[in-house]
């Protein structure tokens, strides 16, 4: 069993940056591929980026070149560095295993990109 707790969201102007953090509990964290997802009210939750336990990364086309996912297995954390933010990046951001496990969803962290 793993629990994920997201933090680091906020209000930022277009073109700005934010760094999200995901703190995971459980000794098995290092065995999981972990991903960031995001959801806008009324729409489905979408994949943003993932990182395998070996450090390989994949990104949604909409964020490629702007977002960077990283992990620190010693600290049980995953980060999402978001640069050149756009209004369409506004959403609640969640981390979870990849593929996602229903029982592992946390509360998420709100990111709002607006001038």
C-alpha positions in Angstrom: 0.0 0.0 0.0 1.2 3.5 -0.9 -0.2 6.9 -0.1 0.6 10.0 -2.2 0.4 13.6 -1.0 0.7 16.4 -3.5 1.9 19.9 -2.7 3.4 23.0 -4.4 0.4 24.3 -6.4 -0.7 27.9 -6.6 -1.5 30.9 -8.8 1.1 31.8 -11.4 1.1 34.1 -14.4 1.3 32.8 -17.9 5.0 32.0 -18.7 5.8 31.4 -15.1 7.0 28.3 -13.3 5.9 26.0 -10.5 7.5 22.9 -8.9 5.1 20.3 -7.6 6.1 17.7 -5.1 4.6 14.3 -4.4 5.5 12.6 -1.1 4.9 8.9 -1.0 4.6 6.6 2.0 5.5 2.9 2.0 8.7 1.1 1.5 7.6 -0.3 -1.9 7.6 3.2 -3.5 10.9 2.6 -5.3 9.3 -0.3 -7.1 6.6 1.8 -8.7 6.5 3.8 -11.9 4.9 7.1 -10.8 3.0 9.6 -12.8 1.4 13.0 -12.6 -2.1 13.4 -13.8 -4.4 16.5 -14.0 -8.1 17.1 -14.0 -10.3 20.1 -14.9 -13.8 20.1 -13.4 -16.2 18.2 -15.6 -13.5 16.5 -17.6 -11.6 13.2 -17.3 -8.3 13.0 -15.5 -5.5 13.1 -18.0 -1.9 11.8 -18.0 0.8 14.4 -17.8 4.1 12.6 -17.2 5.5 9.5 -15.7 8.9 8.2 -14.5 9.8 4.5 -14.1 11.6 3.1 -11.2 14.7 3.1 -13.4 14.3 6.8 -14.2 12.9 6.6 -17.7 10.4 9.4 -18.5 7.5 10.0 -20.8 5.3 13.1 -21.3 2.0 14.1 -22.8 2.5 16.0 -26.0 0.9 19.1 -24.5 3.6 19.4 -21.9 6.7 18.0 -23.7 9.6 20.4 -23.5 8.0 22.5 -20.7 7.6 20.0 -17.8 10.2 17.8 -16.2 9.5 14.8 -13.9 12.1 13.5 -11.5 12.2 11.3 -8.5 14.3 10.7 -5.4 13.9 7.2 -4.1 15.9 7.9 -1.0 13.3 10.5 0.0 10.2 8.8 -1.5 9.4 11.9 -3.5 8.6 12.8 -7.1 8.7 16.3 -8.5 7.2 18.0 -11.5 9.0 21.1 -12.6 6.6 23.1 -14.8 8.0 25.9 -16.9 6.4 28.2 -19.5 3.0 27.7 -18.0 -0.1 28.3 -20.0 -3.7 29.0 -19.0 -4.6 25.6 -20.3 -2.4 24.0 -17.7 -4.9 25.1 -15.1 -6.1 22.0 -13.3 -5.9 20.0 -10.1 -2.7 17.9 -10.3 -2.4 14.4 -8.8 0.3 11.9 -8.5 -0.2 8.1 -8.5 1.3 4.9 -9.6 1.4 4.2 -13.3 -0.9 2.6 -14.2 -3.0 4.5 -11.6 -4.4 2.6 -8.7 -7.8 3.8 -7.5 -7.0 3.4 -3.8 -3.9 5.6 -4.2 -5.5 8.9 -5.3 -4.8 11.8 -3.0 -6.4 15.3 -2.7 -4.3 16.8 -5.4 -2.9 20.3 -5.6 -4.5 23.2 -7.5 -2.5 24.9 -10.2 -4.0 28.1 -11.7 -2.3 29.9 -14.5 -3.9 33.4 -15.0 -2.9 37.0 -15.4 
